[in-house]
Amino acid sequence: MQASVYRLTMSHPGDLSELAALFESGSLDPSHVIAVIGKTEGNGGVNDFTRGYFTLAFATLMAGKLKLDIPQVIASIPCILSGGTEGVLTPHYTVFARSPASAQPDGKRLAIGVAFSVPMLPEQIGRQAHIDAVATAVQAAMADAGLENPEDVHFVQVKTPCVTLPRAEEATRRGAQVLTADPGRSMAYARVAGAFGVALALGETTAAAASEVAMFADYGIYSSRASISSGVEIEANEVIVLGNSAAWSGDLQVSHAVMQDALDIGAVSHALADLGIPALPQVSAQDAPRLRAVFVKCEPARAGKIRGQRHTMLEDTDINAQRHIRGAVGGLVAGVTGDTRLFVSGGAEHQGPDGGGLIAAIAQV
């Protein structure tokens, strides 16, 4: 197999014109598209309907090209959106495709796998059943990519459902009890369940450690390769796994690094250096076109300090802390890459160390 990656911009959350142009020109076969990861210009919260807006527009375009119904597209192609393009971040989406290999490379190349879990019942969200469902789906996505060794996996993007008020009411009618009926809190617990599930699937922790009781309690348990988003627009966990495999061809590779805090510019440079792209201190104009996608997960430090100095992100009642951190870390990473088309997502609970996160990048070899 051979992987292809297309980073496309949009003028609004329903703008798929650049993808449509690729189809019309014959540059991309619609049947080769297997996943999408994107950043929309919403608030990233419970009522961020820009994610659903993009998903519907994407599914409508793909349904026409593939001669499928819209629900069939939604159920077969993971379309994972994160809201919030604060600061210099540019609304954009990355399209992943795979096609038959034309030649075998000398070395490992980008491998892509996708999977869906079974739909989650409201009372399962944020609980052990949720952790286990994500772990199973990640293993299925690895198998889909042909990635047998977890060490070859560099980035796992998961979108999980959350509990909405109607879902909570439906559970109550059945005599079930949800973990929380607060959609915002549910999104946070869903993200942690996703992170624990990825860590479990990749062997970064044990089943005994990655349990409900450790959620928001033991921040020493985390995944160094998980990026988890949650939203009201889905009912099952959607998983995209990116790794490197000698069984894949093409000219792309993926790397990652752990960010220890919001100022860890060294981790950004390290992830790029692994792809043969120096940042001295910024990626050069010659190397910039080689970068095909950059994914970042970040979180305000719960101690309220960054390298000993107080921050106010967790105390600002006007601007949500996740919006603060996306803007801050987005600016730092954009300063290194020289490109604002970055997937920068907040809500990094147990995804990297507390107050830190992770960065992953795809580049042409």
SETORKE-613760 format. One record per residue: residue in one letter; x, y, z of N, C-alpha, C, O, CB in turn. Coordinates in steps of 0.02 Angstrom, whole numbers, plus 32768, in hexadecimal, padded with zeros to 4 digits. Glycine has a CB too. Layout:
# SETORKE-613760
AXYZXYZXYZXYZXYZ/...
***
This chain:
# SETORKE-613760
M802A7FC48000800080008000802C803F80008065803D80157FD18000803D/Q800E80757FE8803180B57FE7800380EB80047FC980EF7FF0804880C77F9F/A801D811480317FF5814880518001818B802F8038819A80188006814C809B/S7FCC81B2802D7FD081F780147FAD822580467F7D821180667FAF81FD7FCD/V7FC78261804C7FAC8291807C7FA382D4805A7FD182ED80387FDA829880BA/Y7F6882F280627F58833380437F41836380797F0F8356809A7F22832A800B/R7F65839A80827F5183CD80B37F2F8406808E7F4E842980657F9083E880DB/L7EEE8410809C7EC4843E80767EA5847380A47E95846480DE7E8D84188052/T7E9E84AF808B7E8184E580B37E3784EE80A07E2084D5806D7EA8852680A9/M7E14851380CA7DCD851F80BD7DBB856780D27DD7858281017DA084EC80E3/S7D8C858380AD7D7685C880BC7D3E85C980EF7D2E85FE810B7D6085EA807C/H7D1E858F80FB7CEB8587812E7CE4853D813C7CFD851581147CA685A78118/P7CC3852881727CC284E181847CA184B381517CAA847681567C9F84DA81C4/G7C7D84CD81217C5F84A380EF7C8284A680AB7C68848E80797C1884B480E6/D7CBD84C680AA7CE084D0806B7D0D8495805A7D43848D80777D0A8510806F/L7CF7846B802C7D1E843180157D37843C7FCE7D45840C7FAB7CF383F28018/S7D3E847B7FB97D4F84897F737D94846F7F607D9D84587F277D4C84D47F68/E7DC484717F8D7E0784597F7B7E08840D7F727E2A83F27F467E3A846D7FB0/L7DE283EA7F9B7DDD83A17F927DB783917F527DCB83637F2E7DBA83827FCE/A7D8283B57F457D5B83AA7F087D8783B57ECA7D8283917E997D1D83D87F05/A7DB383E87ECE7DE083F57E967E1183BC7E8A7E2183AC7E517E0684367EA3/L7E29839D7EC17E5583637EBA7E32832A7E977E4F83077E6D7E6F834C7EFE/F7DF283207EA87DCC82EC7E877DC182FC7E3D7DCA82D07E137D8882E27EAA/E7DAE83397E2E7D9F834D7DE97DDC83497DBC7DD783387D827D8383937DE8/S7E17835A7DD87E5483597DB07E7083137DA67E9C83087D7D7E8983857DCF/G7E5682E37DCD7E71829F7DC97EAE82957DF57ECD82607DF37E81828E7D83/S7EC082C77E1D7EFB82C27E497EEF82927E827F1F82767E9D7F0F83067E64/L7EB082887E967E9F825C7ECC7E6082347EBB7E2D82517EA87E9582847F0D/D7E6581F37EC17E2B81C77EB57E0181C77EF57E1A81B57F2A7E42817F7EA2/P7DC181D97EF17D9781DA7F2D7D9581987F527D8E81977F8F7D5181EE7F1B/S7D9C81617F2E7D99811F7F4E7DD781117F797DD780E17FA07D9180E97F1A/H7E0C813A7F717E4881307F987E4781557FDB7E71814880067E8481467F70/V7E1781827FE57E1381A980237DFC817C805B7DC9815A80567DE281E5801A/I7E22817C80937E10815180CB7E058176810C7DE8815A813B7E46811D80D5/A7E1A81B681117E1281DA81507E1E822481467E3F823981167E4181BE8185/V7E03824C81747E0E829481757E1882AB81BD7DF5829581EA7DD182BA8154/I7E4982D781C77E5382F982077E54834381F97E7A835A81CE7E9582E1822B/G7E2B836A821D7E2883B2820D7E1D83DF82487E0A83C8827E7DF183BE81DC/K7E2B841F823E7E208454826F7DED848582537DF984A3821F7E6284788282/T7DB6848C82767D8384BD82627D8584F982917DA284F682C77D3D849D8262/E7D66852F827B7D6B856E82A07D34857782D57D1D85AF82E07D6985A78270/G7D1F854082F57CED854583297D0E854F836D7D49856183717CC38506832B/N7CE7854583A27D01855183E57D1F851384057D3D8517843A7CCC856C8411/G7D1784D983E57D33849B84007D0B847E843A7D20844D84587D7984A78416/G7CD2849C84497CAB848684827C70845A846E7C6C844184367C9284C184A8/V7C428453849E7C08842884937BDE844184597BC6841984307BDE842584D2/N7BD5848284547BAA849F84207BD184B483E27BBC84E283BF7B8384DA843B/D7C09849483D57C3084A483997C14847B835F7C29844283547C7C849683A3/F7BE68498833A7BC6847483037BEC847A82C27BD68460828F7B80848E82FA/T7C26849D82C37C4F84A082867C69845B82747C75844D82397C8984D1828F/R7C73843182A67C8C83ED82987C5983C582717C6983A4823F7C9E83C982DB/G7C1B83C782887BE683A382647BD883C182207BC8839D81F17BA683A4828D/Y7BE08403821A7BD7842681DA7C09840C81A77BF783FB816F7BDE847381E3/F7C49840881BC7C7C83EE818E7C6F83A5817D7C73839181437CC383F681AD/T7C5E837D81B07C53833681A47C1B832A81727C2182FF81467C42831381E6/L7BE5835081787BAD834981497BC2835D81037BB0833C80D27B7183738160/A7BE8839480FD7BFF83AA80BB7C2D8376809C7C28836780617C2383EE80C1/F7C5A835B80C57C88832880AC7C6382E980967C6F82CE80607CBC831680E2/A7C3582D380C17C0F829680B17BE4829F80727BDB8271804B7BE3828280EB/T7BCA82DB80697BA182E9802E7BCB82E57FEF7BB782C87FBD7B80832F8034/L7C0783037FF17C3483017FB87C4982B97FA87C4682A37F6F7C73832C7FC4/M7C5D82947FDC7C7482507FD27C3C82227FBC7C4781F57F937C9382358012/A7C00822D7FD67BC782027FC27BBA82077F777BAC81D57F567B8882167FE9/G7BBF82447F5D7BB6824D7F157BEC822C7EEC7BDE82107EB77BB282977F04/K7C2A822F7F057C6282117EDF7C6381C57EE47C7581A37EB47CA3822D7EF9/L7C4F81AB7F1E7C5381627F287C11813E7F1C7C0E81017F227C6A81547F6E/K7BDD81647F0B7B9A81477F007B8181237F3E7B6780EB7F3B7B9B81177EC4/L7B8981447F787B7381297FB77B4181597FD77B3B81927FC37BAE811C7FE6/D7B1F8141800A7AF5816D80327B22819280647B57817980767ABD81458057/I7B0C81CD807A7B3381F480AA7B4181CC80E97B7A81CD81007B0E823480BB/P7B1181A981077B20818281437B55814C81377B7C813D81647AE28161815D/Q7B58813180FB7B8B80FF80EC7BD0811D80ED7C0080FE81047B7D80DF80A8/V7BD6815A80D37C17817D80D37C2C818B811B7C66817F812E7C1481BE80AA/I7BFE81A681427C0E81B881887C23817A81B07C4D817F81DC7BD181D981A9/A7C058141819F7C14810381C47C5380E081AB7C6880AF81CB7BDA80D481C0/S7C7180F681757CA980D281587CE980FB81537D1F80DE814F7C9780B98115/I7CE5813D81537D218167814E7D258193818C7CFD81C181947D1F8193810D/P7D55818781B97D5C81B381F47D6881FB81DE7D96820981B77D95819A8221/C7D40822881F87D47826F81EA7D4A8292822D7D1782A3824B7D0B828B81BE/I7D87829C82457D9282B3828A7DA482FD82897DD8831282707DCB828A82AB/L7D77832582A67D7F836D82A67D8A838682EE7D6C836D831D7D4183908288/S7DB583B782F47DC083DA83337DB1842483287DCC844282FA7E0983CF834D/G7D88844083537D778487834B7DA984B3836F7DC8849F83A07D3184948366/G7DB084F083557DDB852183767E1A8530834F7E4A850983517DEE850A83BA/T7E1A8569832C7E56857F83077E6C85C283217E7085F382FB7E49858182BA/E7E7B85C583617E8E860483817ED2861C83687EFA85F6834E7E8F85FB83CD/G7EDD865D83717F1E8679835F7F2C867583157F03868A82EC7F5586578385/V7F65865983047F7B865782BE7F648618829A7F718610825E7FC6865C82B9/L7F4185EA82BC7F2F85AA829E7F0085B382637ED285DC82667F10857C82D2/T7F0B858D822F7EE3859181F27EB2855681EF7EC6851D81F77F10859181B3/P7E72856481E37E42852D81D97E588503819D7E65851E81677DF9854881CF/H7E5D84C281A77E74849781717E61844F81817E48844081B77EC1849E8166/Y7E6C842281527E6083DC815D7E9383B381367EAA83C781007E1883C98148/T7EA5837A81527ED6834E81337EB2830F811D7E9182ED81447F10833D8165/V7EB982FF80DD7E9982C580C07ECD828D80B77F028298809B7E7882D6807B/F7EBC825280D07EE8821880CC7ECD81E880987E9181DA80967EF081F58111/A7EF981CF806E7EE581A0803A7F18816780377F52817080497EDF81C37FF4/R7F01812E80207F2F80F880147F1C80D47FD37EE280CE7FC27F3080C68051/S7F5080BD7FB17F46809E7F6F7F7780657F677FA5805E7F907F4F80D37F36/P7F6E803B7F357F9E80047F2A7FE4801E7F207FEE80527F007F897FDA7EED/A80157FFB7F3A805B80117F36807680097EF080677FD97ECD80867FEA7F68/S809F803A7EDC80BE80387E9B8104801B7E9E811D7FFF7E6D80C1807D7E7C/A812480227ED9816880087EE2817780007F2C815880217F55819D80377EC0/Q81A57FD57F3C81B87FC97F8281F27FF87F9482257FF87F7281CB7F7F7F8E/P81EB801F7FCA8220804E7FDB8258802D800282527FF48018820380888003/D828D8051800B82C4803B803582BA805B807982D380938085830A804E8015/G8297803A80A68289805680E7823F805980F48216804580CB82A7809B80ED/K822D8072812F81E78075814381C680B5812881E680EA812581E18072818F/R818780AF8116816080E780FC811E80EC8122810A80BE8145815580DF80B0/L80FD8124811980BF8132813C808B80FD812F807D80EB80F680A481768127/A806E80E48165803880B381637FFB80D18187800380F181BB804D806F8182/I7FC080C6816C7F8380E281887F4F80AB81927F43808281667F66811A8159/G7F3180AA81CE7EFC807B81DC7EC2809E81FE7ECC80CE82237F1680428208/V7E86808681F37E4B80A582117E1E806E822E7E218034821B7E2380CF81DD/A7DF48083825D7DC48054827B7D8E807B829F7D9880B582B37DE8802382AC/F7D55805B82A77D1D807582CF7D0E804383067D11800682FC7CDE808282A2/S7CFF805C83417CE8803083767C9D8024836E7C7D804283437CF8804E83BC/V7C827FFA83987C397FF4839B7C1E803583B97C41805783DE7C247FB683C6/P7BE0804783AA7BC2808383C97BC3807E84157BB9804884317B79808E83B0/M7BD080B684367BD480B7847E7B9080C9849D7B7080F984877C0A80E88495/L7B7B80A384CE7B4180B684F57B5380F185217B8C80F685387B26807B851F/P7B24811E852F7B34815985587B548148859B7B82816A85B27AF681828564/E7B3C811285BA7B5680FF85FC7B9D80E185F87BBD80D9862C7B2780CD861D/Q7BB580D085BC7BF980B585B57C2D80EC85AC7C6880E185B77BFB8086857A/I7C17812785977C46815C85857C6D817485C37C50818585F67C2181988565/G7CAF817485BC7CDA818A85F37CE7815486277D058161865B7CBD81C48615/R7CD2811786187CDB80E086477D0680A986287D1F80B085F07C9680C3865D/Q7D0E8071864E7D3B803D86387D28802085F47D54801085CC7D3C8006866A/A7CE7801A85E87CD1800085A77CE9802D856E7CF7801585377C867FF985A5/H7CED806D857B7D04809D85497D4F8094853C7D65809485037CF680E58560/I7D75808C85727DBD807F856B7DC9804185417DF1804285137DDE807885B0/D7DA6800C85527DB07FCD852F7D9B7FD184E67DBB7FB384BB7D887F968552/A7D657FF684D77D4E7FFC84927D81802184687D8D800E842E7D0B80218490/V7DA0805684847DD3807B845F7E10804E84537E2C804E841C7DE780BB8484/A7E25802A84877E5F7FFE84807E547FCB84497E817FBF84207E6E7FDA84C2/T7E197FAE84477E097F7D84127E0A7F9D83CD7E237F80839D7DC57F5D841F/A7DEF7FDA83C87DEC7FFC83887E33801083707E41800D83357DC0803A838C/V7E5E8025839F7EA28036838C7EC77FF983727EEB7FFD83407EC9805483C9/Q7EBE7FC083927EDD7F83837A7EC37F7083357EE87F57830C7ED17F4983AC/A7E827F7C832A7E667F6E82E87E837F9C82B37E907F87827B7E197F7582E9/A7E8D7FDC82C47EAA800C82957EF37FFA82867F098001824E7EA5805482B1/M7F187FE382B97F5C7FCC82AE7F5D7F91827D7F877F8E82507F7E7FB882F0/A7F2F7F6382877F2B7F2A825A7F197F4082137F327F2581E27EF87EF68274/D7EED7F72820F7EDA7F8D81CE7F157FAB81A97F197FA8816C7EA37FC181D6/A7F447FC781CF7F817FE581B27FB87FB281AA7FEB7FC1818A7F99801E81DD/G7FB07F7781C67FE67F4581C4801E7F5681F380577F4181E880007F40817E/L800F7F7B822880427F8D825A803F7F5C829480127F6082BE80377FD78273/E806E7F2F8296806E7EFB82CA80937F12830980817EFE8340808D7EBC82B0/N80C67F3B830180EE7F52833980D57F97835080D77FC68329813A7F568325/P80BE7F9D838F80A67FDE83A780DB801583A380C98050839E808F7FD783EF/E811B800283A3814F8035839F81508058835C816B808E83558193801583AC/D813180398329812D805982E780F4808B82E280EF80AF82B08125802482B2/V80CA808E8315809280BD831680AA80FF833380C881018368805680A1833F/H809C8137831080B281788326807A81A78338808581D8835C80DC819882F1/F803E819A8322800681C983307FC481A3832A7FB9817F82F9800882068300/V7F9A81AC835C7F58818E835B7F2481C483697F2281E083A07F528154838F/Q7EFC81D383377EC78205833F7E8581E1834A7E7181B583237EC382348300/V7E6381F383817E2381D483927DEF820A839C7DFC823E83BA7E2A81A883D2/K7DB381FE83837D7A822883937D4881FD83B97D3481C883A27D5982468352/T7D35821583F47D0781EF841E7CC6821584287CC5825284247D2881E18462/P7C9081F184347C50821284437C4F822B848B7C78821684B47C1581E38436/C7C218257849A7C17826E84DE7BCD826784F07BA4825784C67C2F82B884E7/V7BBE8273852F7B78827085467B5782B3853B7B6F82E685557B75825A8590/T7B2282B385177AF982F0850F7ABC82E9853E7AAF82B285577AE282FB84C5/L7A97831E85487A5D831A85747A2A82E8855A7A1082C185827A3D835F857A/P7A1A82E7851879EC82B484FF7A05826D850A79DE8240851979DE82BF84B6/R7A46826285017A628220850B7A5E820C85557A5081D285657AAC821D84F3/A7A69823C85817A63822D85C97A1C821C85DB7A1081EE86037A7B826985F2/E79EC824085BE79A5823285CD799281ED85B2796C81C985D37978826885AD/E79AC81DB8578799C8199855B79B7816285877997812E859079B981938514/A79F3816C85A37A10813A85D079E68133861079DA80FC86287A58814C85E2/T79CF816B862A79A6816B866679668144865B794F81208687799781B2867D/R7948814D8621790A81298612791580DE861178E780B7861F78EE813F85CF/R795280C986017962808186007978806886447986802D864D7997807285CD/G797C809686757992808386B779DD808386BF79F7806A86F17978803F86C8/A7A0180A0868F7A4A80A586927A5F80E986AD7A38811986AB7A698098864D/Q7A9C80ED86C67AB5812C86E27AF6814086BE7B25811986BB7AC28125872F/V7AF6817C86A37B32819586817B6581AE86B47B5381BE86ED7B2181CD864F/L7BA481B086A07BD881C986CC7BCC821286DF7BD4822587197C1D81C286AB/T7BB8823986AE7BA6827F86B97B77829486817B7F828186477BE482AC86BB/A7B4682BC86937B1782D786617B2E831A86477B0D8338861C7AD182DC867D/D7B66833386607B83837286497BAA8364860A7BDE8343860D7BB083938681/P7B94837D85D07BB8836D85917C01838285927C2B835E85777B96838F8557/G7C1283BB85B17C5783D185B37C8383A185DB7CB9838F85C47C5B841685D1/R7C6B838D86167C91835D863E7C95831A861B7CC882F7861F7C7183558684/S7C5F830785F97C5E82C885D67C9382C7859F7CB5829485957C1A82BB85B8/M7C9B82FF857B7CCF830385487D1482F785667D3D82D485487CCD83478525/A7D20831385A17D61830A85C17D6D82C285D57DA282A685C87D6683378600/Y7D3B82A285F47D42825B86067D49822F85C87D6D81FE85C97D0682458630/A7D26824185927D2C821A85557D72821F85387D8D81EE851E7CF882328521/R7D90825A853D7DD5826285247E058236854D7E32821785317DEB82AC8528/V7DFC8235858F7E28820C85B87E1E81C285A97E4F819C85A57E1B82198603/A7DE081AD85A07DD38167858E7DF68156854D7E13812085457D8781598588/G7DF48184851D7E17817A84DE7E62817584E77E82814984C97E0781B184AE/A7E7E81A185107EC681A0851C7EDC815F853D7F0F8142852B7EDB81DC8548/F7EB58149856F7EC6810A85917EC080CF85607EE880A185627E9780FF85CD/G7E8E80D285357E85809C85047EC0809884D47ED7806184C47E4680A784DE/V7ED880D184BD7F1280D284907F5080B984B57F75808F849B7F1F81198475/A7F5B80D284F27F9580BC851A7F94807185257FC8805085237F9780E1855D/L7F59805685317F51800E853C7F617FE784FC7F857FB584FE7F0B7FFE8554/A7F477FFF84C47F517FDC84847F9A7FDD846F7FB27FAD84507F267FFB844E/L7FBE8013847F8004801A846B80357FFF849E80718003849580138063845C/G801B7FE484D580487FC98508806A7FFE8531809E7FF1854F807A7F9E84E9/E804F803B8533806D8071855B8059806D85A48076808E85CE805980B4853E/T8027804585B38012803A85F87FF17FF685FC7FED7FD285CA7FE18072860F/T7FDA7FE486377FBB7FA386417F707FAC864D7F587FE3865B7FDB7F7F867D/A7F4B7F7686467F037F7986517EF47F8B869A7EC37FAD86A77EE37F368640/A7F1E7F7586C87F137F85870E7F1C7FD0871B7EF97FED87447F437F5D873A/A7F4C7FEE86F97F5A803687047F27806286E07F0F809386FC7FA0804786EC/A7F16804F86A27EE88078867A7EA08068868C7E7B804C86637EF4806D862E/S7E8C807A86C87E48806C86E07E2480AD86F07E4280E386F07E4B803E871E/E7DE580A786FD7DBC80E2870C7DD7810A87467DD5814887467D7480CD871A/V7DF180E987787E07810C87B57E44813987A87E51816787CF7E1780DA87EC/A7E69812B87737EA4815487647E938192873C7EBE81BE87337ED7812A873E/M7E55819887237E4281D286FA7E46821287237E29821787597DFC81C986DE/F7E6A8243870A7E738283872B7E92827C87707E8C82A987997E3082A78730/A7EB28244877D7ED0823987BE7F1B822A87B97F43824987DC7EAD81FF87E1/D7F2D81FC878C7F7381EA87847F8A8202873F7F8181E0870D7F7D819C878B/Y7FA9823E873E7FBE825B86FE8000823D86E68019825086B17FC582A68705/G801B820D870D805581E886F4804081B486C1806B8199869E807981C7872D/I7FFF81A786BC7FE6817A86897FCF81A3864D7FA081CA86527FAB814E86A5/Y7FF0819A86157FDC81BF85D97FF6819B859B80228170859F7FF6820785DB/S7FDB81AE85637FF481968523801E81CD8503800A820785027FBA818184F4/S805781BA84E9808381EA84C7807381F2847E80938218845A80CB81D684CF/R803F81CB8466802F81CD841F7FE581D684117FCF81CF83D88048818E83FD/A7FBF81E584457F7681EB843D7F61823484377F7A8260845A7F5281CB8479/S7F328240840B7F11828184047EC6827384027EAD825583D37F2982A883C3/I7EA3828784377E5D8275843F7E3182B3843D7E3D82E484607E52824F8481/S7DFE82B084137DCB82E484117D8882C484217D7F828884187DC9830983CC/S7D5982ED84397D1682D384497CE38304842F7CEE8340842D7D0E82C88495/G7CA982E9841C7C75831584027C3082F584047C2982B9840F7C85832883BB/V7BFF831E83F97BB9830883FB7BA382E883B97B6E82CA83B57B8B8342840C/E7BCD82EF83857BB782DD83427BC0829383307BAF827E82F97BDA83068310/I7BDD826B835E7BE9822583507BD081F983897BC3821283C07C3482188343/E7BC981B8837B7BB2818983AE7BE5815183BA7BE3813083EE7B70816B839A/A7C138147838A7C46811483917C8B813583937C91816F83807C4380E08357/N7CBD811183AA7D02812B83A97D1F812283637D1C80EB83477D2E810783DE/E7D3B815783487D5B815583067DA6815A83107DBE818583357D41818E82D8/V7DCC812E82F07E14812982FC7E3B812D82BB7E2A810C828A7E2480E88321/I7E70815582BC7EA0815982857EE6814D82A27EFB817182CF7E9C819F825F/V7F09811B82897F4C810A82A07F7E811B82697F758107822F7F5180C082B4/L7FB3813E827C7FE9814F824D802B81318267803C813A82A27FF0819B8244/G804E810D823C808E80F1824F80BA80E9821280A9810081DB808480AE8271/N80F280C9821B812180BC81E4812A807181DD8131804D820E816580DE81F0/S81288059819E812D8011819281568003815381508027812180E77FF1818C/A817E7FCF815681A57FBA811B81797F9B80E6818F7F9280AD81DC7F89812F/A813B7F8B80F8810D7F6D80C880E97FA1809D80C77F8F806E80DA7F4280ED/W80F27FE180AE80D2801780898105803B805D8140803D806E80B0804880B8/S80EE80568026811A807C7FFA810780C67FFC80E080DB8027811680607FB1/G812280EC7FCD811681347FCC815381597FE48189813D7FEB80DA81457FF6/D814A819A7FF1818381C48005817481EA80468192821E8052819481F57FCD/L814681D0806F813381F380AD814681CB80EA8146818D80EA80E9820180AD/Q815681EE8120816281D18161814281FC819681348237818B81AE81C9816E/V813581DE81D1811882028209814781FB8245816681C7824E80D181E8821A/S814A822F826E8171822D82AC8149825082E38117827182D581B7824F82A2/H816082488321813F826A835881718279838F81A8825C8391810482408373/A815D82A583BB818582B583F7815682CB842E812082E6842081BB82EC83E8/V816A82C0846C814282D584A58155831D84B88190832D84BE814D82A584E2/M8123834784C0812F838B84D88126838C852480F18379853D80FE83BF84B6/Q815A83A08548815783A08591812C83D985AD810E83D385E2819C83A485AD/D812A8410858881008448859D80F08473855F8105846285288122847385D4/A80CC84AA856A80B584D3853280EE84FA851180E3851884DC80818504854B/L812984F9852E8162851E8512819784EF84F581CE850584E48182854A8546/D818784B084EF81B8847E84DA81C58480848F81B08455846A81A1843784EE/I81E884B4847B81F884BC8434822B8487841E822F847783E2821585028427/G8250846C844E82808437843D825E83F98423827883D783F782A98426847A/A822383E8843F81FF83AD842781E883B783E081E8838883B881C2839F8455/V81D583F483CF81C08403838A81FA83F7835B81F383D6832781A6844C8385/S82348413836D8270840A8343828483C1833E829B83AA830A82AA8434835F/H827C839C8375828F835583768263832D8346827D830383208289833983BC/A82228339834881F48314831B8205832282D2820282F482A881AB83278329/L8217836082C282288372827E826C8355826A8276833F8232822983BE8276/A829C8355829982DE833B828B82DB82F1827A830282D98250830D834682C6/D82AD82CC829A82A68286828B8290827A82438299824382288274826682BA/L827482AE8224825E82AA81DE829182CA81AF828582D28174821B82CB81D5/G82CB82DC81CC82FF82FB81A382F283438193830C835D8161830882D58164/I82CA836581BC82BA83AB81B082D683D481EA82BA83D38221826D83B681A9/P830C83F981E083288423821582FF8463821F82E3847E81EF837184348207/A82FC847A825D82DB84BA826D830F84E6828E831E84DD82C9829C84B0829B/L832A851682698364853D8280835A8589827D837C85A9825683A1852B8258/P832E85A782A482FF858782D282BC857482B08292855382CE82F185B5830D/Q82B3858B82718275857D824D82858552821082BB855581F3825285BF8237/V8254852881FE825B84FF81C28267852B81868245855E817E821B84D281B8/S82968519815C82A8854381238272854080ED8248851480EC82EB852C8106/A8274857180C0824585738089824E8537805B821E8522803A824E85B48061/Q828A851B805A829684E08030827784A1804E825D8477802A82E184D78026/D8279849C80918260846080B28215846480C081F4843080C88285845480F2/A81FA84A080C481B484A880D78183847F80AD8154846280C881A184F180D3/P818C847C806A815D84558042815D840A8051812E83E7803F816C845F7FF9/R819283F28071819583AB80838166839980BB8150836080C081DC83988096/L815583CA80E5812783BD811D80E083B7810280C683E680E3812A83F58152/R80C1837E810D807E837280F28047837A8127800E83878116807A832C80D5/A8059837381678027837C819C804B837F81DF807F836081E97FF38342819C/V802E83A6820E804983AA8252800E83A782827FDC83CA827A807283ED825D/F8014837C82B57FDF837282E67FFB837E832C80308364833E7FC1832982E0/V7FD783A683547FEE83B883967FB683AF83C87F7C83BF83BA800884018398/K7FC6839584037F978390843A7FB583B584757FF083AD84847F888345844C/C7F8C83DE84977FA7840884CC7F74841385047F38840784FA7FBD844C84B0/E7F8C8428853E7F62842D85797F81845F85AA7FBD845C85B57F5883E8859B/P7F59848B85C87F7584B785FC7F8B848F86397F688461864E7F4084EC8611/A7FC484A086557FDD847D86907FAD848886CB7F9B84C186DA8024849486A3/R7F99845286EC7F69845887227F84847A87607F5D849287897F5084148734/A7FC5847D87677FE3849F879F7FDF84EB87977FEE851087C6802C848A87A8/G7FCB8502875C7FC5854A87508007856D8743800B85AA87487FA48569878A/K803A85468732807C85648725809D854486E88092850A86D980AA855D8763/I80C4856C86C680ED8554868F81358566869E814785A1869F80D785718649/R815F853486AB81A5853E86BD81AC856F86F781D6859C86F681CD85588680/G8182856487298186858B8766816085CC8767815A85EC879B81CB85998775/Q814685E0872D81238620872980D78614872380C185E78700813C864986EE/R80B1863E8747806886358748804986448705805C867486E380498661877E/H8018861B86F27FEE862B86B87FA5863186D07F94861887057FF585F58680/T7F7C865386A97F37866086BE7F04863C86927EC8864B86957F2986AA86BC/M7F1B860C866A7EED85EB863C7EB385C8865F7E7B85C886457F1385B88612/L7EC085AB86997E8C858686BD7E5F85B386E77E2D859B87027EAC855286E9/E7E7085F386EC7E4A862187167E24865686EE7E00867F870A7E7886438746/D7E2C865586AC7E0C868886827DC4867486767DB6864186567E32868F863E/T7D95869C86907D4E868C86867D3386A786447CFA869A86347D2686A986C0/D7D5B86CC861F7D4686E685DF7D5986B985A57D3286B285757D63872B85D5/I7D93869B85A97DAC867185727DBD862C858D7DE4862685BD7DEB86928550/N7DA085F9856F7DAC85B485857DF685A385807E1985B985527D838584855B/A7E0E857C85B07E55856B85B37E6D854785757EA6855085607E62853F85EF/Q7E41851F85567E5584FB851A7E62852B84E07E8C851E84B57E2184C78506/R7E3E856184DF7E48859284AA7E8B85B784B57EAF85C684867E0D85C584A7/H7E9A85C584F47EDB85E385047F1485B784EC7F4285CE84CA7EE085EF8550/I7F11857784FF7F4B854C84F27F52853E84A77F8A8538848E7F44850B8518/R7F1A853884847F20852D843B7F42856984197F6C856083EE7EDA8522841C/G7F2E85A5842E7F4D85E084117F9785E584217FBF85F783F67F2A861E8428/A7FA985D684607FEF85DD8476801B85A98454804F85BB84377FF385D684C1/V8008856A845880328535843B8030853783EE8062852883CD801B84EF8454/G7FF7854B83D27FF38553838A8025858683718045857C833D7FAD85668375/G802C85BD8395805C85F0838180A385D7838680CC85E6835A8054862E83AC/L80B285B183BB80F6859783C481088567838B813E856D836D80FC85738407/V80DB8538837C80EB8507834880EC852783038117851682D980B784CE8349/A80BE855582F580BF857882B580FF85A082AB811885A68273808285A782B0/G811A85BA82E3815885DF82DE819285B382C881C185CB82A8816985FE8320/V818E857382D981C3854482C481B7852B827D81E68529825581C6850982F5/T817A8518826E816C84FB822C8165853081F5816F852181BA812D84D1822E/G8155856E8209814985A281D78108859781B1810085B2817A818285A581A7/D80DA857181CF809B856081AE8064855F81E2806D85428218809F851C8188/T802B857F81D47FF5858282057FC0854D81FB7F8F854B82207FD585C68201/R7FC9852181CB7F9A84E981C17FAD84B081F07FCA847E81DC7F9B84D08176/L7F9D84BA82307FAF848B82647F70847182867F42849782947FDD84AC8297/F7F6F843182947F3A841382BD7F51841983057F7983F1831C7F2B83C882A8/V7F38844B83287F498456836E7F0A844D83977EDB847483917F69849D837A/S7F0A841B83C17ECE840983E77EDC840D84327F1083F484497EB583C383D4/G7EAF842B84577EB4842C84A07E9583ED84BC7E8883BC84997E92846A84BD/G7E8883EE84FD7E6B83B4851D7E998378851B7E85834285047E2983A284FC/A7ED7838185347F0A834C85307F10832585717F47831085827F4D8369851D/E7EDA831C85957EDD82F685D37EF882B085C77EDC828A85A07E9882F385F4/H7F2F829F85EA7F4F825E85E57F678250859D7F6F821685897F1E822785FA/Q7F74828485787F92827F85357FD382A685377FD482E285287F61829A84FC/G80088285854B804582A8855B804382BB85A5800F82B485C5804F82E5852E/P807B82D485C0807E82E786078051832386168042834A85E980C582F7861C/D803D832A8654801183618668803183A48656806B83B186678004835E86B4/G800B83CD86328025840E861C804B840A85DB8060843E85C18050842B8651/G805583CE85C2807983C58583804B83A9854D801283BE854680B58397858C/G806483798528803D835B84F1806A833784C1809B831884D58014839184CD/L805A833B8482808383198450807E833E840D805083648401806D82D08448/I80AF833183E380AF834A839F80C18311837180EE82EA837F80E183868397/A809D830D833980AC82DB830580AE830082C2808A833082B8807782A08304/A80D882E8829680DF8308825480E782D4821F8105829F8229811A83388254/I80CD82E481E480D582BB81A880FC82E3817580ED831D8169808F82A4818B/A812E82C58158815782E98127816D82BB80EF8170827D80F7819483098149/Q817E82DA80B8819A82B6807F81E282A58090820982CF80A7819682E0803E/V81F5826680828238824F8091826A8275806582A68269806A823F82038086/
***
